[in-house]
């Protein structure tokens, strides 16, 4: 009798141990942020510096 109760308890524990559901899990895509840079961004500062130096030399 004890073996029958133990077998029933183990069977019940094994069958109810499934966690989750039959539906597919919802996985959100990671957010990737890219900074937009233009190819002319690196030339603007040196050109402005050149214009300022030229203006300073012309003012003297």
Buried (B, 14 or more C-beta within 10 A) or exposed (E): EEEEEEEEEEEEEEEEEEEEEEEEEEEEEEEEEEEEEEEEEEEEEEEEEEEEEEEEEEEE
